[in-house]
Structures are given as C-alpha cells and as structure tokens.
Amino acid sequence: MATSSSSSSCEPLPQEQRFLDALDQDRWPATERGWRLHEVALAPEALAELFESQLLSRHLDLQARRLQARGEAFYTIGSAGHEGNAAIARALRPTDPAFLHYRDAAFLIERSRQVPDQTPLWDLLLSFAASRDDPISGGRHKVLGSRALSVPPQTSTVASHLPKAVGAAHSLGLWRRLGGGGEWPADSLVLCSFGDASFNHSTAQGALNAAGWAAYQGAPLPLVMVCEDNGIGISTPTPAGWIEASMRARPGFHYLDCDGLDLLDTWRAAREAEVIARLRKQPVFLHMRCVRLFGHAGSDAQQAYLSASRIAADESRDPLLVSAGLLRRHDVLSRDEIAARYWRVGEEVARLAEEAIRRPKLVSATEVMTSIVPPLRPARRQPPRVEVETGSAPGTLAKRINQALHRLMASYPHLVMAGEDIGRKGGVYGVTQKLQARFGPHRVIDTLLDEQSILGLGIGLAHNGLVPILEIQFLAYLHNAEDQLRGEAATLSFFSDGQFTNPMVVRIAGLGYQKGFGGHFHNDNAIAVLRDIPGLLVACPSNAANAVGLLQEGVHLADEAQRVVVIIEPIALYHTRDLLEEGDDGWCCPDPGPEHRLPPGELGTWGEGVVLAIATYGNGVYLARQAAAELDPAGQRLRIIDLRWLTGIDHDAVHRAVAGCARVLILDECRRSGSLSEELVTGLVERGVAGERLHRLTAEDSFIALGPAATLTLPSRAQIVERARALLGGA
C-alpha cells in the first residue's frame, strides 16, 4: 500500500484501498473514448486542478464516514463515483445558477475556484457536523449550496428541484422582455442535476415535459439538465439503455451524452451543452454515465442486494482511477506527484474536520427557527404605468379581485401571473379577464395543465427576483403538487439561512357551497396540508373588500417580506351579490382602494353583541350573517369575528374579540379533523375559555358529493341558526 511519512494516522477505509493499490502499482484503467488534451482544448494544469477537486470531494466522503462512526457527522450520502461533474462546473460560469444533485460536491468545489476567497472544504465539513457556522444552512441540514457560487441549497425530496429549474431558465428570457434585472446576468444559463432513479419520478417527468413543451413552441429556455446515471436507485437497477431511449428523441431537447468517468469526455460534452443553452437558448439533456461507490448512503449495506463481483466491477470503474490514468498518459503528473496530492488532500481534510466538529451547534428552538421567515428587502412598488378602472359602485368578490390584479400589475412591473386558462379565457370564473390583453402573454402566462410545473415555474421566477402570482384552478388539484410548497418554496429560506428566497402569491379557488358545478374535485374543503407548513401564510376572504385587502397585502408581503402567501378564494362567493334577498346587493362593496391591506392576524368584526360570538371565515361569515339577520338583526346579542388569515393567527386578538361574550361558537366549513377549529379551540382553552362557554360547528369528515347532496356534509344556515338559538337561549 502506498504510504507517506506525513500521512494521517487513520487506517484506510476499504473503499479507498483499490485506489491505493493502483497507486502502488502505477497501473490505471484506460478511458473508453481516448480523447487527447488538445482535441478537447483543455490545458494540462486544468486537468490537474479537476483531479484535485475530485480528490477533495472523495476525501470529504471518506471523512464523513469516519466522523459518523464517531457520532460527529450526521449525513453521509456522498459523491463517490460522480466526481466527474467537476468538469461540468469548469465549463460553466459561477453566475450560472446551479440546482445540484446531492452527489455534486466536486461540482461545488471546482466552481469555487472561479470565485475569490472561497473555502469549500471548511464549509462542507461544517455542514457535515451540523454546525451553526455552516455558511449555507446554519447547521439545519447537510446541503450543497453557496450564495457566492449561485448554488441554492436543495432538499432531499426526489426531483422536486427540477420544476423550479425550468422556471428559473424561463425567468432569464422574461427579464429581457421586461428590460433587465434579476439576480443573475441576462446571458446566464441554468443547470439542474439529478440521478437516473430520480428521472423516473413524476416530478422529473413533469419538469422535462414542461421544458420540452415550452422549447417546442420556441420559448427561450437556456437550461442544462444533467442526468448522472449510475445505474441504480438505492437497490433498484435502472434498465440498461432506459435513459437514452427516453430522451434521445424527446421533442424540444438536445440530447448529449458523456462518460462521466472520463474528465476529458465530460468536459467536451459540457462545453457543447453550454453553447447550445447559452447562445441558442435551448434546453439540453446531458446524460452523464457514472458509477455509485460506497452504496447509497453511510447506512446502506449494498452487499445485501449487489453481488461481490458487481461491487468489485463498480470499484474498478472509480473515476479517480481513470483521472489518475489521464494524468499519467498525458504526462501531467508523475506517480509520486499523484501520491503526494492524494495524501496532502487527505491530511488537510482530516485536520479541518477535527476543527469543524468543535464549532458550535444550534442549541435552541429559537436558533433553529430564525430563518423560517425570510429577511426584508426594499419595496419595488411604483406609480401605476397604465390607467386602472376603479369605481364606487358595489362589486362582487370576483370583480374586485380582477380590479386589484390590474392595479397590482400596473404598480409592480416585476409582477408576473401564471396559471391554466388565466389569459385569453380569463380564468374558469372570469376572475383574470382582460389582464393578458393589457399586460401581455409574457406577464400573464397561460401554462400547461400541470400544477407541479405551475408552482415550480413560480418558484424559479421568484428565485430570480420576480414576484409571481400563481393560480391553481381548484383546491383539489393542489394536492398532487403540494410538495412544491411544502418541500421547496417554504423551506428555501430555512435551509439557506435566509440567503435564498422564492416569494410568491398563490391564488386557489376552493371550499364548498358551489351551485351548479361541483362534486369533490371542484368543492374541496381540505386545507390542513397548507396550515401545516412552517412559514407559509394562508388567507381566506369572505367578501370583496377582504379579497382586495388580502391580495394587496399578499403582494406586499411577497415583494418586501419575501413571504410565500396562499389565498384560498371561496368559489361560491365569487359572483354572489345578495345577502338576504334578491337584489339587495348586500354582499357587494365598492373598491376599497390601493392602500387597503389586511395584515396577518388582523380580524374583522360585525356586531357588538355580548351573548354569542361566532368566529369563522370564508363562506362561514356569509352564512353567519344570514343567521344573525334572522336571530339578531340589530346586532345587540351576536357578534361575528372574521378571521381572514388561517395561519399566523393572533390568538390573543381572538380572545379579546370574544372576551365580552357569554358563549363562543367556532364555525368551520372545513372538516372536523385537522381543521382550523381545532387550533382555535385550543387557543381559547389556553386562555380560559372552556366548558359550556365554548362550542364548535364544523363540516363532516367527508368528501363533498355532487348535486343536491353537495352541501349535506357542510354547515348550513339552518344548522347555524339552530345552534346559535340554543346558545343564545342558554346564556
């Protein structure tokens, strides 16, 4: 075995023995394609630097396993076998945003050479040790990321970063249409990398389809999608030839392939991909064949599902062996120089690791949670550039939302809308009418029918300084894409220590009581998944004035506070005009104006009664007002509290709002289990409102049926009257 008098005292791990044996014998595998340095225009010193980046990445993998065995490291999915991606990093610019696969440490290390004052070894070791000094996540997770290197951190959710990479690529052309701006230079390209197993995930397929769909129609999309194909996903093999057969003739894409074990071939392909994406603004699928060494992660014993001969064959294809062979055949480094670099890097990693594990950890819930809410940034609102219709005549909720959207689009030049049918059609319910005609199809985007792609588009646009307003046609359609909010949009600030954000507003038509068109898939009252996401703000208007105030506040929060805001718009109230009798226009209101905003936690109230308080939201406010007109038209016994915000609830304010009442009824149109009413009851009980004083009326734990049965599982006006009458009588 090769040794060094100054080497680390640590015994070699089994995974590195093959390299050390080859080093002793100075015998290295040949490359399949046999490129020469001059043929691919790579300088000898550049090849040596790429090899060193590979060595740094490999020794980090080895050190992570040593530290984990000592209880000093906590996440050991490594890059061993994928280190050829260092050549891709060298082919691109450090200002090209890169959404990286978790096996891309060599990419990050090589890119750091292009930016002064970078310390990738130290940074990654701090991440391994979950130190609060970790410069990307602050100790919250082991992620690859760097603000200086244009590498946003990625989550571990399979393929969830692909849709936002498509959105980020689209944002580059959109900023050119808007006259310039954004986080990255206008001639950037976007890189996104992932594994062959992730390729099969529906999220990946949706992103590939969205990219191809856009490019097929001529939309500029400077995107390089790198599939790092090691032939196996944890223990499940990828069929030989599957990736190539799936992508070689895929519409909208340029398919390129490379031997990821061969730095020269990977460099050649990456440079070709860079030209196509950057200069021609077209998406490239770069198929990089590589090998997975060490198993899936530190706890994965691949001997349980791979034969000894297969493991040995994979180890013989180690890219470090191939790279060392390239260095020897091209007379770049001698055998002794390769050995010296190997031991020097190993010792440096080991030395820094001992320092990194002593750096402080997160020690309180406050420290952990401090980056859930992003930092503030300067406002970008401007005087409207076009005339916007206003009026004092009473208008419906849908009409006032439409007017507010016109006003917002005119006042925020970086605001972009996207969704199915929102442009030419004006939305299923006409809420977005005439917006595309006024602001253009580049700012009011008719998307393909894929909620994951819509949300991913918005995340990518927001990454690059735009503020998207996205529309999901129906709440039931959100659920197949909700991880774009849960696993991506809401976590970015948290995992980047507030350095990266993707603020947006998501408008969702939802809830029940819709007449004439319905069933579960168009009347969905399941909101628990949204309320369970840390940092996500969720609002629900009950009337036109609320809708304007919440929408304008939502855009303000996205633009200045960099928040992700979801507004659930009650479908049944979009075009409702009357409250008590036909023609009374009791549920219409004049435009409250551009300065009308309803901040999180701010409640609405009706009536000053001291006997019964009804706390509710959305359709519940409308029904409670009808019940109040029957039971207490003067508002002397009843009061109604309109929550407006379904997260970030100010429970002290709720308590103050009901404090003077003998009875409290929580009216919740969503399901009894997992509903907002559970939180409200808990908050009031904690503040002393309990026993016979506190009651709730909710929807049943049921899906919503079609036709006349559509409201049978929901609170009705008659039920509210009955329950309120009993509570009023018992007070």
C-alpha positions in Angstrom: 0.0 0.0 0.0 1.2 3.5 -0.8 2.2 5.4 2.3 3.5 8.8 3.2 5.6 9.8 6.2 3.3 12.7 6.8 0.1 10.9 6.2 -2.8 10.8 8.6 -2.7 8.1 11.2 -6.2 6.9 10.2 -6.2 3.5 8.6 -7.5 3.5 5.0 -11.2 2.6 4.7 -12.0 -0.4 2.5 -13.5 1.9 -0.1 -10.1 3.6 -0.8 -7.9 0.5 -0.9 -8.3 -0.1 -4.6 -7.0 3.4 -5.4 -4.1 2.9 -3.1 -3.3 -0.4 -4.7 -3.3 1.2 -8.2 -1.1 4.0 -6.8 1.4 1.4 -5.6 1.5 -0.3 -8.9 1.2 2.8 -11.1 -1.4 0.9 -13.1 -4.6 2.8 -14.2 -7.6 2.0 -16.4 -7.8 3.5 -19.8 -10.7 5.7 -21.0 -13.2 4.4 -23.5 -13.1 7.4 -25.8 -9.5 8.2 -25.7 -9.5 12.0 -26.1 -6.3 13.9 -26.1 -6.0 17.3 -24.2 -5.6 19.3 -27.4 -8.6 17.7 -29.0 -10.9 19.0 -26.3 -9.0 22.2 -25.7 -8.2 21.5 -22.0 -4.9 22.7 -20.6 -2.7 20.3 -18.6 -2.9 22.4 -15.5 -6.7 22.5 -15.8 -6.8 18.7 -15.8 -4.6 18.6 -12.7 -7.0 21.1 -10.9 -10.0 19.0 -11.9 -8.3 15.9 -10.4 -7.6 17.8 -7.2 -11.3 18.8 -7.0 -12.2 15.1 -7.3 -9.7 14.2 -4.6 -11.1 16.9 -2.3 -14.6 15.5 -2.8 -13.5 11.9 -2.3 -11.7 12.6 0.9 -14.8 14.5 2.2 -16.8 11.3 1.6 -14.2 9.2 3.4 -14.0 11.7 6.3 -17.8 11.8 6.6 -17.9 8.1 7.3 -15.1 8.3 9.8 -16.9 11.2 11.6 -20.2 9.3 11.5 -18.7 6.3 13.1 -17.6 8.6 16.0 -21.0 10.3 16.2 -19.6 13.6 14.9 -21.3 13.7 11.4 -24.9 13.1 10.6 -25.5 12.7 6.8 -23.3 10.6 4.6 -24.9 10.5 1.1 -21.6 11.1 -0.7 -20.4 11.9 -4.2 -18.1 9.0 -4.7 -18.3 7.9 -8.4 -19.9 11.1 -9.5 -16.8 13.3 -9.2 -16.7 13.8 -13.0 -19.2 16.6 -12.6 -16.2 18.8 -11.7 -15.7 19.2 -15.4 -19.2 20.4 -15.9 -18.6 23.1 -13.3 -15.4 24.2 -15.1 -17.3 24.6 -18.4 -19.9 27.0 -16.9 -19.7 30.4 -15.2 -20.1 30.8 -11.4 -23.0 33.2 -12.1 -25.0 30.4 -13.8 -27.5 29.2 -11.2 -27.0 25.5 -10.4 -29.7 23.4 -8.8 -27.5 20.5 -7.8 -27.9 16.8 -7.2 -26.8 15.7 -3.7 -23.8 13.9 -5.2 -22.3 17.1 -6.7 -19.7 18.1 -4.1 -17.0 18.0 -6.8 -19.0 20.5 -8.8 -19.2 22.9 -5.9 -15.5 22.6 -5.1 -14.5 23.1 -8.7 -16.8 26.1 -9.1 -15.3 27.7 -6.0 -12.0 28.1 -7.9 -13.7 30.7 -10.1 -14.7 33.0 -7.2 -12.1 34.6 -4.8 -11.9 33.8 -1.1 -13.9 30.5 -1.1 -13.3 27.8 1.4 -15.3 24.8 0.2 -13.6 22.2 2.3 -14.2 24.1 5.5 -17.8 24.9 4.5 -18.8 21.4 3.7 -17.2 20.0 6.8 -19.2 22.4 8.9 -22.3 21.2 7.1 -21.3 17.5 7.9 -21.0 18.5 11.5 -24.3 20.4 11.6 -22.5 23.4 12.9 -24.4 26.7 13.2 -21.3 28.2 11.5 -22.1 26.3 8.3 -22.3 29.3 5.8 -25.3 27.9 3.8 -27.8 26.3 6.2 -26.5 27.5 9.6 -26.5 23.9 10.8 -30.0 23.0 9.8 -29.1 20.3 7.2 -26.3 18.9 5.2 -26.9 20.7 1.9 -24.8 21.7 -1.1 -25.2 25.5 -1.5 -23.5 28.8 -1.7 -24.8 32.3 -2.3 -21.4 33.4 -3.8 -21.4 30.5 -6.2 -25.1 30.8 -7.3 -25.9 27.4 -5.9 -29.2 27.4 -4.0 -29.5 24.5 -1.5 -31.7 21.6 -2.5 -33.9 19.5 -0.3 -33.9 15.7 -0.2 -37.3 15.4 -1.8 -36.8 13.4 -5.0 -36.7 15.5 -8.2 -38.5 18.4 -6.6 -35.9 20.9 -7.8 -36.4 20.2 -11.5 -39.6 22.2 -12.0 -38.1 25.3 -10.4 -35.0 25.0 -12.6 -37.3 25.2 -15.6 -38.9 28.3 -14.0 -35.5 29.9 -13.4 -34.5 29.3 -17.0 -37.7 30.9 -18.2 -37.1 33.9 -15.9 -34.0 34.8 -17.8 -35.8 35.5 -21.0 -38.7 37.1 -19.2 -36.3 39.7 -17.6 -35.0 40.5 -21.0 -38.6 41.2 -22.1 -39.0 43.4 -19.0 -35.9 45.5 -19.7 -33.4 43.9 -17.5 -33.0 43.0 -13.8 -32.9 39.8 -11.7 -30.4 38.0 -9.6 -28.3 36.6 -12.5 -26.7 38.1 -15.7 -29.1 38.1 -18.6 -26.9 35.7 -20.6 -26.8 33.1 -17.8 -27.9 29.5 -18.2 -29.5 27.3 -15.6 -28.1 23.9 -14.6 -30.0 21.2 -12.9 -28.6 17.8 -12.0 -30.3 14.6 -10.8 -29.9 10.9 -10.7 -31.2 8.2 -13.1 -33.7 7.0 -10.4 -35.0 10.5 -9.9 -35.5 10.7 -13.7 -38.5 8.3 -13.2 -40.2 10.4 -10.6 -43.4 12.1 -11.8 -42.0 15.5 -10.8 -39.0 15.0 -13.0 -41.1 13.8 -15.9 -43.4 16.8 -15.4 -40.4 19.2 -15.5 -39.0 17.6 -18.6 -42.3 17.8 -20.3 -42.8 21.4 -19.3 -39.3 22.3 -20.6 -39.8 20.5 -23.9 -43.3 21.9 -24.3 -42.0 25.4 -23.9 -39.0 24.9 -26.2 -41.1 23.1 -28.8 -43.1 26.4 -29.2 -39.9 28.5 -29.5 -39.7 29.9 -26.0 -36.1 30.7 -25.0 -35.0 28.2 -22.3 -31.3 28.3 -21.5 -31.3 25.1 -19.4 -28.9 22.2 -19.0 -30.4 19.2 -17.3 -27.7 16.7 -16.2 -28.8 13.1 -15.5 -26.0 11.5 -13.5 -26.7 7.9 -14.4 -25.1 5.4 -12.1 -27.5 2.6 -13.0 -29.2 2.1 -9.6 -31.6 3.8 -7.3 -30.8 2.7 -3.7 -31.2 -1.0 -4.5 -33.4 -0.9 -7.7 -31.5 -1.1 -11.0 -32.2 1.3 -13.9 -32.8 -0.8 -17.0 -29.9 -0.6 -19.4 -30.5 2.0 -22.1 -33.6 3.4 -20.5 -32.5 7.0 -20.0 -31.1 7.3 -23.5 -34.1 5.6 -25.1 -36.4 8.0 -23.2 -34.6 11.2 -24.1 -32.6 10.9 -27.3 -35.6 11.8 -29.5 -37.6 13.8 -26.9 -39.1 16.9 -28.6 -37.7 20.2 -27.5 -34.4 18.8 -26.1 -30.9 18.4 -27.4 -29.6 15.0 -26.2 -25.9 14.8 -25.4 -24.0 12.0 -23.6 -20.7 11.6 -21.9 -18.6 9.2 -20.0 -18.7 10.7 -16.5 -15.7 8.7 -15.5 -13.6 10.5 -18.2 -12.9 14.1 -17.3 -12.0 14.9 -21.0 -15.2 13.5 -22.4 -17.3 15.2 -19.7 -15.6 18.5 -20.4 -16.2 18.1 -24.1 -19.9 17.4 -23.7 -20.4 20.1 -21.1 -18.8 22.8 -23.4 -21.2 21.7 -26.2 -24.1 21.8 -23.8 -23.1 25.3 -22.6 -23.0 26.7 -26.2 -26.4 25.3 -27.1 -28.1 26.5 -23.8 -26.3 29.9 -23.6 -26.2 31.0 -27.2 -29.2 29.2 -28.7 -31.3 29.5 -25.5 -32.4 25.8 -25.9 -32.6 23.1 -23.3 -30.0 20.3 -23.2 -30.3 16.9 -21.6 -26.7 15.9 -20.7 -26.6 12.2 -20.0 -23.6 11.6 -17.8 -22.8 7.9 -17.2 -21.1 7.3 -13.9 -20.8 4.8 -11.1 -22.1 4.8 -7.5 -19.4 3.8 -5.0 -19.8 3.2 -1.2 -23.6 2.4 -1.5 -26.4 4.9 -1.4 -25.5 6.3 2.0 -23.5 5.5 5.0 -26.1 3.2 6.5 -26.7 1.4 3.2 -25.2 -2.1 3.0 -25.2 -2.7 -0.7 -23.8 -6.2 -0.2 -27.4 -7.1 0.7 -28.6 -6.6 -2.9 -25.4 -6.5 -5.1 -23.1 -9.4 -5.7 -19.4 -9.2 -4.7 -18.5 -9.3 -8.4 -20.7 -6.4 -9.2 -19.3 -4.3 -6.3 -15.8 -5.2 -7.5 -16.6 -4.2 -11.0 -18.0 -0.9 -9.9 -14.9 -0.2 -7.8 -12.7 -0.9 -10.8 -14.6 2.0 -12.6 -13.7 4.5 -10.0 -13.4 7.9 -11.7 -10.3 8.7 -9.6 -8.5 5.8 -11.1 -9.5 7.0 -14.6 -8.4 10.5 -13.9 -5.0 9.4 -12.5 -4.6 7.4 -15.7 -5.3 10.5 -17.8 -2.7 12.5 -15.8 -0.1 9.8 -16.3 -0.7 9.2 -20.0 -0.7 12.9 -20.8 2.5 13.4 -18.7 0.7 16.0 -16.5 1.7 14.4 -13.1 4.1 11.7 -12.1 3.1 8.7 -10.0 4.9 10.4 -7.0 3.1 13.7 -7.6 -0.3 11.9 -7.7 0.6 10.2 -4.4 1.7 13.4 -2.9 -1.5 15.2 -3.8 -3.6 12.3 -2.5 -2.0 12.3 0.9 -1.8 16.1 1.2 -5.6 16.4 0.5 -6.4 13.6 2.9 -4.4 15.2 5.7 -5.9 18.6 5.1 -9.4 17.3 5.2 -8.7 15.3 8.4 -7.2 18.4 10.0 -10.0 20.7 9.1 -12.6 18.0 10.2 -11.2 18.0 13.7 -11.7 21.7 13.9 -15.1 21.7 12.3 -16.6 19.2 14.8 -15.7 21.6 17.6 -17.6 24.5 16.1 -20.8 25.4 18.0 -24.2 23.7 17.2 -27.7 25.1 17.2 -28.8 24.9 20.9 -32.4 26.4 21.0 -35.6 26.3 19.1 -35.3 30.0 18.5 -32.0 29.5 16.7 -33.4 26.7 14.6 -36.5 28.6 13.6 -34.9 32.0 13.0 -34.6 31.6 9.2 -38.1 30.2 8.6 -39.3 33.8 7.9 -37.1 35.5 5.3 -35.4 38.9 5.7 -37.0 42.1 4.5 -35.9 43.8 1.3 -36.7 47.2 -0.3 -40.1 47.7 -1.8 -40.4 47.9 -5.6 -43.9 49.3 -6.0 -44.2 52.2 -8.5 -47.0 54.6 -9.6 -49.3 52.7 -12.0 -48.0 52.8 -15.6 -51.4 52.3 -17.1 -54.8 53.6 -16.1 -56.7 51.2 -13.9 -60.5 51.0 -13.6 -61.9 51.9 -10.2 -65.4 52.7 -9.0 -67.6 53.3 -6.1 -70.4 51.1 -7.5 -70.8 47.9 -5.5 -69.0 45.0 -7.0 -68.6 41.3 -6.4 -65.7 39.5 -4.9 -64.6 38.3 -8.4 -64.8 41.8 -9.9 -62.8 43.4 -7.0 -60.1 40.7 -7.3 -59.9 41.5 -11.0 -59.6 45.2 -10.4 -57.0 44.6 -7.7 -54.9 42.4 -10.0 -55.0 45.1 -12.7 -53.8 47.7 -10.2 -51.1 45.4 -8.8 -49.8 44.5 -12.3 -49.6 48.2 -13.2 -47.8 49.1 -9.9 -45.3 46.3 -9.8 -43.5 45.9 -13.1 -41.8 42.7 -11.9 -45.1 41.0 -11.1 -46.0 38.0 -13.3 -49.1 35.9 -13.3 -49.2 32.3 -14.4 -51.8 29.5 -14.4 -54.1 27.4 -16.5 -56.5 29.4 -18.7 -55.9 32.7 -16.9 -55.0 34.6 -20.1 -57.2 34.5 -23.1 -60.1 32.8 -21.3 -59.7 34.9 -18.2 -60.0 32.0 -15.8 -62.7 29.4 -15.2 -64.7 32.0 -13.2 -63.6 35.1 -15.2 -61.5 36.5 -12.4 -58.5 37.2 -14.6 -60.4 38.7 -17.6 -58.6 41.3 -19.8 -55.3 41.0 -17.8 -53.4 39.3 -20.6 -54.7 41.7 -23.2 -53.5 44.6 -21.1 -50.1 43.3 -19.8 -49.2 40.8 -22.5 -48.7 37.0 -22.6 -45.2 37.2 -21.1 -46.6 38.7 -17.9 -50.0 36.8 -17.8 -48.9 33.3 -18.8 -51.2 30.5 -19.9 -49.4 27.4 -18.6 -49.7 23.8 -19.5 -52.0 21.7 -17.3 -49.7 20.6 -14.6 -49.8 22.0 -11.1 -46.3 20.9 -10.2 -45.0 22.8 -13.2 -47.1 25.9 -12.4 -45.7 26.1 -8.8 -42.2 25.2 -10.0 -42.4 27.9 -12.6 -43.3 30.4 -9.8 -40.5 29.2 -7.5 -38.0 29.6 -10.3 -39.2 33.0 -11.3 -39.1 34.1 -7.7 -35.5 32.8 -7.4 -34.6 35.4 -10.0 -36.2 38.5 -8.4 -39.7 38.3 -10.0 -42.8 38.1 -7.9 -45.3 35.6 -9.3 -49.0 35.4 -8.7 -49.9 31.8 -9.5 -53.4 30.4 -9.9 -54.4 26.8 -9.1 -57.8 26.3 -10.7 -59.3 24.2 -7.8 -58.1 23.4 -4.3 -58.5 19.6 -5.1 -55.9 20.0 -7.8 -53.3 21.4 -5.5 -52.7 18.1 -3.6 -50.8 16.4 -6.4 -48.3 19.3 -6.3 -48.3 20.4 -2.7 -44.7 19.4 -2.2 -43.6 22.3 -4.3 -44.9 24.4 -1.5 -44.1 22.1 1.4 -40.7 20.8 0.3 -39.5 23.6 -1.9 -41.0 27.1 -1.6 -41.5 27.2 2.2 -38.1 25.6 3.0 -35.7 27.6 0.9 -35.1 30.4 3.4 -34.9 27.9 6.3 -32.2 25.8 4.6 -30.2 28.7 3.3 -30.2 30.8 6.5 -32.3 33.4 4.7 -29.8 33.9 1.8 -32.1 32.5 -0.9 -35.9 33.2 -1.1 -38.7 32.4 -3.5 -41.6 34.8 -2.5 -44.9 34.4 -4.3 -48.7 34.6 -4.0 -50.7 31.5 -4.9 -54.4 32.0 -5.5 -56.5 28.9 -5.2 -60.2 28.6 -5.9 -61.7 26.3 -3.3 -64.1 25.4 -0.5 -67.7 24.3 -0.8 -71.2 25.5 -1.4 -70.7 26.0 -5.2 -74.0 25.8 -7.0 -74.5 24.0 -10.4 -71.0 22.6 -10.7 -69.3 20.6 -8.2 -68.5 17.3 -6.5 -65.4 16.8 -4.5 -62.9 17.8 -7.2 -64.4 21.3 -7.6 -65.6 21.7 -4.0 -62.7 20.8 -1.7 -62.5 21.9 1.9 -59.2 20.2 2.8 -56.8 22.9 4.0 -54.9 21.1 6.7 -51.9 20.4 4.4 -51.5 24.2 3.9 -51.8 25.1 7.5 -49.2 22.6 8.5 -46.3 24.2 6.6 -43.9 26.4 8.7 -43.6 29.9 7.3 -46.4 29.6 4.8 -49.1 32.3 5.2 -52.7 31.3 4.3 -55.6 33.7 3.9 -59.3 33.3 3.0 -61.5 36.3 2.2 -65.2 36.3 2.9 -66.2 39.3 0.8 -65.0 41.7 -1.9 -63.3 44.2 0.4 -61.5 41.4 2.2 -60.3 39.9 -1.1 -58.7 43.2 -2.2 -57.1 43.8 1.2 -55.7 40.2 1.4 -54.5 40.2 -2.1 -52.8 43.6 -1.9 -51.2 42.6 1.5 -50.1 39.3 0.0 -48.2 41.0 -2.8 -46.8 43.5 -0.3 -45.6 40.6 1.8 -44.1 38.8 -1.2 -42.3 41.8 -2.5 -40.9 43.3 0.7 -41.0 40.5 3.3 -40.2 37.7 0.7 -43.1 35.5 2.0 -44.9 32.7 0.4 -48.6 33.5 0.6 -51.6 31.3 -0.3 -55.0 32.9 -0.7 -58.0 30.5 -0.8 -60.8 32.2 -2.6 -64.3 30.8 -1.9 -65.7 29.8 -5.3 -69.3 30.1 -4.1 -68.8 33.8 -3.2 -67.1 34.9 -6.4 -70.2 36.2 -8.0 -72.5 36.4 -5.0 -74.3 39.7 -4.9 -77.1 39.4 -2.4 -77.1 38.6 1.3 -80.7 38.4 2.4 -83.0 38.8 -0.6 -82.7 39.0 -4.3 -81.4 42.4 -5.5 -80.2 43.7 -2.1 -76.5 43.7 -3.2 -75.7 43.0 0.4 -72.5 41.1 -0.4 -71.1 43.6 -2.9 -68.9 46.5 -2.0 -67.1 49.5 -3.6 -63.4 49.2 -4.4 -61.6 49.9 -1.1 -58.6 51.4 -3.0 -54.9 50.6 -3.5 -53.9 51.3 0.1 -56.3 48.8 1.6 -54.3 46.0 3.1 -55.2 43.4 5.8 -52.0 42.3 7.7 -51.7 38.8 9.1 -53.7 38.3 12.3 -55.9 41.3 11.7 -59.5 40.3 12.4 -62.8 41.6 11.0 -65.9 42.0 13.2 -69.6 42.6 12.7 -72.0 43.4 15.5 -71.3 44.2 19.2 -73.4 41.6 20.9 -72.4 40.3 24.3 -74.2 37.0 24.3 -72.7 34.9 21.5 -69.6 35.4 19.4 -69.3 33.3 16.2 -65.7 33.0 15.0 -65.4 31.9 11.3 -64.0 32.7 7.9 -64.9 32.4 4.2 -68.4 31.1 3.5 -68.9 30.8 7.2 -69.0 34.6 7.5 -71.7 34.8 4.8 -73.8 32.1 6.4 -73.4 33.6 9.9 -74.5 37.0 8.7 -77.7 35.4 7.3 -78.3 33.6 10.6 -77.7 36.8 12.5 -80.2 38.7 10.4 -82.8 36.1 11.5 -81.8 35.9 15.1 -80.5 39.3 16.0 -81.0 41.9 13.2 -79.9 44.7 15.4 -76.6 43.1 16.3 -77.1 43.5 20.1 -76.8 39.9 21.1 -74.5 38.5 18.4 -71.1 39.4 17.1 -69.2 37.7 14.2 -65.4 37.5 14.0 -64.0 37.1 10.5 -60.6 35.5 10.9 -59.3 36.3 7.3 -56.0 34.7 8.0 -55.9 30.9 8.5 -52.2 30.8 9.7 -50.3 33.3 11.8 -53.5 33.7 13.9 -53.2 36.2 16.7 -54.8 34.1 19.4 -54.7 36.9 21.9 -56.6 39.1 19.5 -59.2 36.3 19.0 -59.5 36.0 22.8 -60.0 39.8 23.1 -62.6 39.7 20.3 -64.7 37.1 22.1 -63.9 38.1 25.7 -67.1 40.0 26.4 -69.4 37.2 25.2 -71.1 34.6 27.3 -70.8 31.9 24.6 -68.4 31.3 21.7 -69.2 29.2 18.6 -66.4 28.2 16.3 -67.9 27.9 12.8 -65.6 25.9 10.5 -66.6 24.9 6.9 -63.7 22.6 6.7 -63.5 19.1 8.1 -63.8 18.4 11.8 -60.5 16.5 11.9 -57.4 18.6 11.1 -59.4 21.8 10.7 -58.8 25.3 11.8 -61.4 24.9 14.6 -59.1 22.6 16.5 -56.4 25.3 16.7 -59.0 28.0 17.7 -60.5 25.8 20.4 -57.0 25.1 21.8 -56.0 28.8 21.7 -59.2 29.8 23.6 -59.0 27.0 26.1 -55.4 28.0 26.9 -56.8 31.5 27.6 -59.5 30.3 29.9 -62.5 30.0 27.5 -63.7 26.4 28.0 -66.6 24.2 29.2 -70.1 25.2 28.4 -68.9 28.5 27.1 -67.1 27.1 24.1 -68.7 25.2 21.1 -67.9 24.4 17.5 -69.8 23.5 14.4 -67.8 22.0 11.5 -68.1 20.1 8.3 -68.2 16.3 8.5 -65.1 14.3 7.9 -66.3 13.6 4.3 -65.6 14.3 0.7 -68.2 16.5 -1.0 -70.9 14.9 -3.1 -72.5 16.1 -6.4 -75.8 17.8 -7.0 -78.3 18.5 -4.2 -76.1 16.4 -1.8 -73.2 18.8 -2.2 -73.9 20.7 1.0 -75.2 17.9 3.2 -71.8 17.4 4.9 -71.2 21.2 5.3 -72.6 23.6 8.0 -75.8 25.1 6.7 -77.6 28.3 7.5 -80.3 26.3 9.2 -77.8 24.4 11.4 -76.1 27.7 12.4 -79.5 29.2 13.3 -80.4 26.2 15.4 -77.1 26.1 17.2 -76.9 29.8 17.8 -80.5 30.0 19.0 -79.8 27.3 21.6 -76.6 29.1 22.7 -78.4 32.5 22.9 -81.2 30.9 24.9 -78.8 29.2 27.3 -76.8 32.3 28.1 
